Amino acid sequence: MIPIEVESRIATYFFHRFLPDEVIEQIVELLLPLCLEADEEEDLDQEDLVRQAVTIIEDQLEGKNFK
């Protein structure tokens, strides 16, 4: 099994290296206010934040290839 820290680093690299700037901006515009509103990190529904970000990524990249 791959350690979660390794998975996170791979995902971070992919996120910043391959996603178009417009997609990253949409995700930041969606998630940043939600994160800033939370009193503590424990108050965040991280699963929901991930689901929302993945939905944006899938919608924006539908039919596109990475090569």
Secondary structure, 3 states (H helix, E strand, C coil): CCCHHHHHHHHHHHHHHHCCHHHHHHHHHHHHHHHHHCCCHHHCCHHHHHHHHHHHHHHHHCCCCCC
